[in-house]
Amino acid sequence: MLSDVPVRTGYLEAQAGVSSLTGAYARLEGGARLRSNLGLFAFAEANVRERMAGAGAQWTFGW
């Protein structure tokens, strides 16, 4: 059985590169695991032509 004890770990990832389709780009993503089975994350990405951002959740389970 999974424990409900908060884990409180996180991550931060940064990327920069060049794509043959869009040219130079930069991406930043960060997230946190709030419980042993629940994590949240958000990202932002930009290139010469467009900008985007998003957020999501990850829920893990087992039998």
C-alpha angles and dihedrals in degrees: 000000000000119000121236092215110127113250098192100194125143147175141213123201128184126187136180127179150128126268125197089223104044106015121225118008141176128204132188124188131175135173146168135211104225097180134007090268103029130070133168129202141178133193142188126195131181137182135164094280106033148015127211140177136180147165135212148170133230121208119185126196140169142190 
